[in-house]
Amino acid sequence: MKSANKKVAFATLGCRTNQHDTAEMQTLMEQEGFSIVDAREMADVYVINTCSVTQRSDYSSRLAVKKSLAINDKALVVFTGCYAQLAPDEAAEINGLDIVLGNADKLDIANVIKRKLNGKSSWNKGDKTEIFMSDIHRKRVFRTIPVSQFQGRTKAFIKVQTGCEEKCSFCTVVRARGQSISDERENILNNVKEAIDSGYKEITLTGINLGTYGMEKEKPETFFSLVREITQLPGDYRIRLSSINPMEIDDDLLELIADSENICPHLHIPLQSGDDAILAKMRRNYNSQQYLDTVHRALEKIPRLGLGADVIIGFPGETDASFENTRKLIESLPFTYLHTFAYSPRKGTEAYGFKSNLAKTVKKARNKILTDLAHEKSLHFRRQLKGETVTVLFENQRDPATGNLKGHSEHYIPVIAQGGDRLMNQLVQVKIEEISEQRVSGCVQL
C-alpha cells in the first residue's frame, strides 16, 4: 500500500495538549499527500492519540483501535500519546496494532508511516508491531510546527509548554511527558498569528502545566507577559486559557483577564480535593485555604467568572470527613462546572502502593453527590445570565436536538440560538432568553 492519495483518520483522547498534537500530526500528514477524514470513516491509516490519566482512559484508547479496525480491518493502525509512552510493550500486544509511537516522536509520524507503507519489504497486516520510542526524559528542545487547520473545529489550540515538574503522587504525566519545557515566544506569536490569519476566532493556549511557561528558561519569562503580548496582536479573535494550577495564577494575570476584551473570563483551576490531609498525600503544592484565596482573588477582579475544576473522588484514605471537606469547599464557590474522576491506581506512581483504596460503591455514591452539586451550581450561574448579552462562538455544526446554531459563551457556557449558516465560526452577540435544566438559548443581536 503506497502512501500517495491515501486517507488517514485521527481519534484524539484526553487533554487539549493532545488536541494540538493531533493538529500538528494532521498537518504533517497532509504535507505528505494524505487526505484527512473523520475517525468514523473508511481510512487507510488510523492514528489513536491516547490518554492514560485513568484506567477508563486506557480502556477507551484500546477501544478506539477496535472501532477503527471494525471500519477497515486492513488499515494501518498507529498508537501514540500517553498510553503509548507509558506502556509501549503492553500497547504492542493490542490486536491489530501496527505502530507504537512515543510522545517525543509525534512529529516524526509522517516519516514513520511512509517508511512502513513504502518499505522495500511489503507490509502485511498482522506483522509484529513496531515501537518508535525516544527517551522522554532526556534534555530536549521544544518542537512544534505552525498549524492552520484543526480538523472539524472552530477553535485553535496553541501549545506553549509541555511536561511537568510537579510530583503529584497519583499522576503519570512526568513519566509520559517529561520535564517542563516551553516554546520560544516568537514561535508562539507566529503560531497564534497563523491561526488568526486562518480564520480561527478562538485561540486556546495549552500546556501540561500551563502557568509554568518560561520558568525553566535561562532568562525566566512569565505566563502573564506572554498572554499580554498575544492580546496585542491584531484581528477578530478571543483567547481562552486551558487548565492552570492555583499557585500559578497571580494578580497580574487576573487583572489582565479582567481588563482585556479579548480574553475569556473563564478559568479552569484543578482542585482534586478540598481536604488538606488528602492534598498533602496527593503531593499537591497548595492547601484548601490557598485554593480558596486564589479563587476569591479571581472573583474579586472578575465578578462574572466562568469557573471549572477537576476533582478526584475516593483517593486512598479519603474518609467521610475528608470527602465532606471537599463537598463543603465546592459548595462555597460559584463553580460553573466540575470534572469529577473516581480515583484509579496507576502503575509507576507513588499512590499505586497506597493502601485503603475505597470500594467502587463508595466512589460511585460520592461521585453522584458532587455531580448533583455541580449541576445545581451550573444552573444557578446560567440563570444569572438571563437577560444579559454574551458573546458566542458558533460552531460549524448545528445542535442535533433543535437544529439551532450552537456554541459557547466567553464563560464557557453552551448556548443555542436560531440563525443562518453565515454565523458559523463567528463571534456573535446573543441575548440570553431561556434557561432550562437541559439548555441555554438566546436571540442573536445583529
Phi and psi in degrees as a GROMACS rama.xvg file:
@    title "Ramachandran Plot"
@    xaxis  label "Phi"
@    yaxis  label "Psi"
@TYPE xy
-79.177  157.885  LYS-2
-80.1003  -23.3341  SER-3
-60.668  135.83  ALA-4
60.7754  24.3016  ASN-5
-92.9333  156.363  LYS-6
-103.566  138.717  LYS-7
-128.971  137.755  VAL-8
-121.415  144.573  ALA-9
-119.127  133.965  PHE-10
-115.085  123.556  ALA-11
-115.708  125.968  THR-12
-113.822  153.367  LEU-13
89.5414  -142.228  GLY-14
-79.8366  173.297  CYS-15
-69.9664  -26.0123  ARG-16
-62.9915  -39.7366  THR-17
-61.7934  -37.5001  ASN-18
-64.0468  -39.638  GLN-19
-66.017  -43.06  HIS-20
-58.4337  -40.854  ASP-21
-62.2522  -43.406  THR-22
-60.1711  -39.0149  ALA-23
-63.3112  -45.9686  GLU-24
-64.662  -38.2042  MET-25
-61.8909  -42.6859  GLN-26
-60.0044  -44.7961  THR-27
-63.7699  -39.9249  LEU-28
-67.9863  -39.0972  MET-29
-63.5577  -38.8724  GLU-30
-62.0007  -23.8646  GLN-31
-95.3907  8.87037  GLU-32
94.8333  2.97868  GLY-33
-78.6176  149.443  PHE-34
-98.6395  135.206  SER-35
-91.8007  127.599  ILE-36
-126.666  167.164  VAL-37
-67.121  149.393  ASP-38
-63.2668  -17.3013  ALA-39
-90.1617  -0.170586  ARG-40
-100.979  164.599  GLU-41
-65.7675  128.375  MET-42
-140.836  160.725  ALA-43
-87.0975  -25.6433  ASP-44
-134.952  133.632  VAL-45
-118.23  130.21  TYR-46
-114.189  120.749  VAL-47
-103.332  109.978  ILE-48
-93.7116  101.795  ASN-49
-89.3772  164.438  THR-50
-125.629  152.282  CYS-51
-139.4  28.8604  SER-52
-70.6303  -27.7709  VAL-53
-139.231  169.349  THR-54
-61.2974  -34.3301  GLN-55
-63.5659  -38.0565  ARG-56
-62.7752  -42.8724  SER-57
-59.3829  -45.1204  ASP-58
-61.2253  -44.99  TYR-59
-63.5497  -35.449  SER-60
-65.7427  -44.3841  SER-61
-64.7637  -38.967  ARG-62
-64.1272  -33.3217  LEU-63
-62.896  -34.0531  ALA-64
-64.1124  -46.629  VAL-65
-61.6818  -41.6104  LYS-66
-64.7213  -39.3883  LYS-67
-63.6934  -45.2931  SER-68
-69.9311  -23.7469  LEU-69
-68.2178  -26.8188  ALA-70
-82.2451  -43.8101  ILE-71
-146.434  102.211  ASN-72
-75.175  -4.47211  ASP-73
-103.261  2.63455  LYS-74
-72.9161  154.024  ALA-75
-79.7039  127.708  LEU-76
-118.438  126.106  VAL-77
-112.552  134.372  VAL-78
-116.107  115.653  PHE-79
-133.584  -174.128  THR-80
91.7673  -165.774  GLY-81
-71.1031  -36.8155  CYS-82
-62.3929  -45.9805  TYR-83
-60.7475  -40.0713  ALA-84
-67.4401  -42.0407  GLN-85
-79.5316  -31.5327  LEU-86
-138.703  63.359  ALA-87
-63.2033  -40.4082  PRO-88
-68.4435  -40.0787  ASP-89
-63.6373  -44.0007  GLU-90
-62.0475  -37.7482  ALA-91
-62.5276  -18.1392  ALA-92
-86.0317  -7.27001  GLU-93
-65.9662  128.862  ILE-94
-61.0614  127.536  ASN-95
90.6373  -1.43946  GLY-96
-84.6449  139.489  LEU-97
-111.057  -35.4579  ASP-98
-137.763  134.416  ILE-99
-111.78  124.554  VAL-100
-124.351  125.856  LEU-101
-72.4524  163.087  GLY-102
-60.5988  -37.2557  ASN-103
-76.6173  -5.43854  ALA-104
-111.986  6.21711  ASP-105
-59.2795  -35.5405  LYS-106
-75.8611  -2.31066  LEU-107
-97.168  7.35566  ASP-108
-59.0997  -41.8189  ILE-109
-63.1777  -43.3622  ALA-110
-65.6722  -40.6852  ASN-111
-62.7558  -45.6838  VAL-112
-68.9371  -41.275  ILE-113
-61.2538  -42.9845  LYS-114
-62.1686  -36.7432  ARG-115
-67.5316  -44.1023  LYS-116
-77.7907  -33.0054  LEU-117
-110.808  16.6586  ASN-118
-64.9184  161.923  GLY-119
-62.1282  -39.2918  LYS-120
-92.7602  138.513  SER-121
-65.8882  144.101  SER-122
-91.4101  134.79  TRP-123
-125.869  137.058  ASN-124
-60.5483  132.154  LYS-125
103.649  -8.35173  GLY-126
-63.0088  163.527  ASP-127
-60.7049  136.413  LYS-128
-64.6094  133.495  THR-129
-94.8009  139.678  GLU-130
-113.899  126.445  ILE-131
-118.5  105.781  PHE-132
-142.924  107.973  MET-133
-84.8048  165.439  SER-134
-76.5379  108.783  ASP-135
-68.8771  -17.1238  ILE-136
-96.1935  -5.50646  HIS-137
-73.4707  156.442  ARG-138
-63.2917  130.628  LYS-139
-144.184  164.404  ARG-140
-96.3592  139.312  VAL-141
-60.8617  126.22  PHE-142
-116.799  130.579  ARG-143
-158.074  163.88  THR-144
-132.451  155.753  ILE-145
-64.6204  139.364  PRO-146
-124.003  127.713  VAL-147
-108.785  -10.6927  SER-148
-135.216  129.899  GLN-149
-115.12  101.049  PHE-150
-48.8595  121.131  GLN-151
73.2226  12.4495  GLY-152
-123.375  152.655  ARG-153
-100.819  1.33597  THR-154
-118.355  143.802  LYS-155
-102.722  139.726  ALA-156
-112.804  118.364  PHE-157
-111.601  115.735  ILE-158
-83.387  121.185  LYS-159
-108.565  -13.7946  VAL-160
-157.825  152.767  GLN-161
-145.37  166.091  THR-162
79.831  172.921  GLY-163
-155.318  139.933  CYS-164
-100.216  -4.83971  GLU-165
-72.7236  163.123  GLU-166
-123.658  41.0049  LYS-167
-56.8537  133.897  CYS-168
-70.4556  -17.9418  SER-169
-100.728  -6.09214  PHE-170
-104.335  141.831  CYS-171
-100.353  1.75819  THR-172
-61.3757  -43.1483  VAL-173
-58.7722  -41.4258  VAL-174
-69.9578  -31.045  ARG-175
-89.0958  -26.3847  ALA-176
-121.798  -11.8424  ARG-177
81.4885  -171.315  GLY-178
-73.4823  160.068  GLN-179
-64.4408  133.274  SER-180
-148.495  140.766  ILE-181
-116.542  152.15  SER-182
-75.867  160.847  ASP-183
-72.815  140.95  GLU-184
-57.8493  -43.2123  ARG-185
-60.5519  -38.6059  GLU-186
-67.9095  -40.697  ASN-187
-60.8114  -47.4184  ILE-188
-60.7884  -39.932  LEU-189
-64.5066  -40.0729  ASN-190
-66.6015  -38.5283  ASN-191
-65.9666  -44.0587  VAL-192
-58.1328  -42.4134  LYS-193
-59.0389  -42.5228  GLU-194
-66.9954  -42.7954  ALA-195
-63.9018  -45.293  ILE-196
-64.3786  -26.2086  ASP-197
-82.6182  -1.28331  SER-198
99.8778  6.25507  GLY-199
-76.5486  132.72  TYR-200
-97.7011  -14.2955  LYS-201
-129.97  126.649  GLU-202
-112.982  114.359  ILE-203
-99.6876  121.934  THR-204
-85.6775  125.92  LEU-205
-123.116  159.42  THR-206
-177.26  160.986  GLY-207
-72.3707  -38.1874  ILE-208
-135.291  74.5428  ASN-209
-53.5762  -44.3384  LEU-210
-68.8198  -11.3919  GLY-211
-91.5204  9.55802  THR-212
-48.1097  131.549  TYR-213
81.78  -9.10188  GLY-214
-67.4878  -27.3903  MET-215
-88.3155  -4.76595  GLU-216
-70.4862  156.227  LYS-217
-57.4927  -40.6033  GLU-218
-111.588  96.9981  LYS-219
-54.8575  142.024  PRO-220
-119.014  160.62  GLU-221
-107.835  150.28  THR-222
-63.6158  -39.5339  PHE-223
-54.3836  -46.8024  PHE-224
-66.5137  -33.3132  SER-225
-64.6693  -49.7343  LEU-226
-62.0522  -41.6208  VAL-227
-58.7836  -41.7744  ARG-228
-68.6693  -35.7343  GLU-229
-63.9608  -38.6768  ILE-230
-64.2832  -18.6326  THR-231
-86.1749  -4.32159  GLN-232
-72.0178  140.6  LEU-233
-73.4794  156.098  PRO-234
132.577  167.84  GLY-235
-98.2226  95.8357  ASP-236
-161.018  166.37  TYR-237
-133.145  157.678  ARG-238
-110.291  136.609  ILE-239
-124.247  140.656  ARG-240
-97.1228  135.202  LEU-241
-80.4321  -170.3  SER-242
-52.0682  133.077  SER-243
-138.48  131.804  ILE-244
-71.2356  149.885  ASN-245
-59.5779  -35.2019  PRO-246
-78.9913  -4.52776  MET-247
-102.08  6.19317  GLU-248
-101.741  105.556  ILE-249
-103.938  172.432  ASP-250
-64.547  -33.0598  ASP-251
-59.6955  -44.4955  ASP-252
-66.1374  -42.5397  LEU-253
-63.6569  -41.9231  LEU-254
-66.6478  -34.9917  GLU-255
-64.5974  -44.2126  LEU-256
-61.9856  -43.2854  ILE-257
-65.736  -36.7733  ALA-258
-90.9387  -19.5614  ASP-259
-91.9803  132.767  SER-260
-75.4507  -21.7357  GLU-261
-108.845  19.6031  ASN-262
-110.696  127.749  ILE-263
-65.3241  133.577  CYS-264
-77.4718  68.5776  PRO-265
-146.659  126.028  HIS-266
-130.205  132.054  LEU-267
-106.086  108.653  HIS-268
-116.727  103.959  ILE-269
-55.6577  133.743  PRO-270
-104.265  -54.5757  LEU-271
73.9905  -48.8948  GLN-272
-157.593  152.922  SER-273
-104.978  12.6828  GLY-274
-110.629  128.187  ASP-275
-64.2329  -37.568  ASP-276
-66.0154  -40.8565  ALA-277
-69.5302  -41.1112  ILE-278
-59.4545  -40.4633  LEU-279
-65.813  -39.5647  ALA-280
-67.8064  -31.9105  LYS-281
-74.2105  -14.9552  MET-282
63.5128  37.304  ARG-283
-75.4168  152.911  ARG-284
-95.5238  30.1368  ASN-285
-152.133  163.104  TYR-286
-112.952  178.986  ASN-287
-62.96  -36.809  SER-288
-68.3002  -38.3361  GLN-289
-64.8934  -37.8358  GLN-290
-62.8149  -47.6135  TYR-291
-59.8619  -43.122  LEU-292
-60.7659  -41.9792  ASP-293
-61.9597  -47.1674  THR-294
-66.6701  -40.2512  VAL-295
-64.405  -38.2646  HIS-296
-61.9066  -41.6458  ARG-297
-63.9078  -43.6801  ALA-298
-69.0681  -32.2286  LEU-299
-65.472  -37.3778  GLU-300
-88.8268  -28.3724  LYS-301
-128.796  81.4311  ILE-302
-56.5748  -42.1545  PRO-303
-100.335  69.0487  ARG-304
-93.7981  128.698  LEU-305
-76.934  119.173  GLY-306
-124.441  122.598  LEU-307
-124.994  164.536  GLY-308
-157.443  158.036  ALA-309
-102.076  141.84  ASP-310
-136.048  130.788  VAL-311
-96.937  126.049  ILE-312
-104.748  134.342  ILE-313
78.9176  31.0992  GLY-314
-61.4739  144.099  PHE-315
-49.6995  127.951  PRO-316
91.417  -1.02552  GLY-317
-71.2653  110.487  GLU-318
-87.8611  174.827  THR-319
-58.4068  -39.432  ASP-320
-67.9791  -41.8063  ALA-321
-69.8742  -35.7548  SER-322
-64.8025  -39.161  PHE-323
-63.7914  -35.4623  GLU-324
-61.6553  -39.7629  ASN-325
-64.9979  -45.8333  THR-326
-60.8885  -44.17  ARG-327
-65.7018  -39.3138  LYS-328
-63.7879  -44.9007  LEU-329
-62.8896  -40.737  ILE-330
-61.8585  -29.6425  GLU-331
-80.552  -10.2952  SER-332
-117.99  149.991  LEU-333
-85.0696  61.1203  PRO-334
-64.5708  143.12  PHE-335
-98.5199  -17.7505  THR-336
-165.143  160.42  TYR-337
-133.221  143.699  LEU-338
-106.051  110.803  HIS-339
-104.736  138.933  THR-340
-131.941  128.734  PHE-341
-74.464  130.471  ALA-342
-59.3721  134.924  TYR-343
-131.938  130.999  SER-344
-62.7747  136.827  PRO-345
-119.248  123.899  ARG-346
-58.2047  142.201  LYS-347
89.7138  -5.12575  GLY-348
-100.745  157.502  THR-349
-60.2567  -39.9191  GLU-350
-69.6434  -14.8526  ALA-351
-59.6675  -30.8313  TYR-352
-91.1253  -0.049392  GLY-353
-69.4121  143.217  PHE-354
-91.1364  -175.196  LYS-355
66.0254  35.7308  SER-356
-67.7726  130.715  ASN-357
-78.7291  154.985  LEU-358
-67.8325  149.844  ALA-359
-59.6098  -34.9669  LYS-360
-64.4293  -37.265  THR-361
-67.3626  -46.061  VAL-362
-60.0675  -42.0967  LYS-363
-63.5988  -43.0616  LYS-364
-65.1197  -42.4775  ALA-365
-69.0146  -35.8315  ARG-366
-60.5445  -42.4069  ASN-367
-64.2163  -39.7609  LYS-368
-59.6518  -47.02  ILE-369
-72.1054  -35.4179  LEU-370
-63.8503  -43.5239  THR-371
-63.9082  -42.0123  ASP-372
-64.0575  -42.7356  LEU-373
-61.5386  -38.9393  ALA-374
-63.3464  -43.3116  HIS-375
-61.3729  -43.9364  GLU-376
-70.0095  -36.6539  LYS-377
-63.1376  -44.407  SER-378
-64.4666  -38.2429  LEU-379
-62.8718  -44.2822  HIS-380
-63.7546  -44.3299  PHE-381
-63.9649  -37.7973  ARG-382
-64.3831  -27.7489  ARG-383
-68.6226  -19.958  GLN-384
-82.493  -11.216  LEU-385
-59.5647  129.103  LYS-386
88.8439  -11.6444  GLY-387
-90.3086  159.628  GLU-388
-104.405  126.195  THR-389
-119.133  166.566  VAL-390
-104.071  121.595  THR-391
-115.409  132.307  VAL-392
-93.6381  108.648  LEU-393
-78.1463  137.56  PHE-394
-79.5345  174.419  GLU-395
-94.2362  12.5898  ASN-396
-131.197  145.705  GLN-397
-86.7778  162.051  ARG-398
-65.5997  120.776  ASP-399
-65.3079  -27.278  PRO-400
-77.1961  -35.121  ALA-401
-116.002  -18.6598  THR-402
79.5003  2.94313  GLY-403
-82.2894  166.043  ASN-404
-63.7463  148.533  LEU-405
-137.165  149.894  LYS-406
-173.918  -167.846  GLY-407
-123.303  142.542  HIS-408
-75.0976  174.146  SER-409
-61.3535  -23.6966  GLU-410
-85.858  1.39925  HIS-411
72.8329  35.9328  TYR-412
-99.9718  126.97  ILE-413
-66.1783  132.724  PRO-414
-135.39  141.025  VAL-415
-119.521  153.636  ILE-416
-160.909  153.727  ALA-417
-76.468  145.053  GLN-418
168.716  166.28  GLY-419
-83.3481  167.011  GLY-420
-61.7915  -23.6333  ASP-421
-62.3275  -17.1457  ARG-422
-86.4625  -6.76226  LEU-423
-67.2715  143.677  MET-424
58.9006  34.6462  ASN-425
-127.878  147.875  GLN-426
-84.9602  115.461  LEU-427
-126.332  138.944  VAL-428
-78.2407  127.83  GLN-429
-131.981  126.753  VAL-430
-87.256  122.546  LYS-431
-74.5209  125.464  ILE-432
-117.171  -35.8466  GLU-433
-131.747  136.068  GLU-434
-125.461  127.565  ILE-435
-135.473  177.644  SER-436
-60.8382  -32.4723  GLU-437
-92.9797  -34.9823  GLN-438
-155.2  163.676  ARG-439
-115.712  127.463  VAL-440
-129.763  153.171  SER-441
-151.445  -174.393  GLY-442
-118.283  129.645  CYS-443
-65.9436  132.957  VAL-444
-104.032  105.05  GLN-445
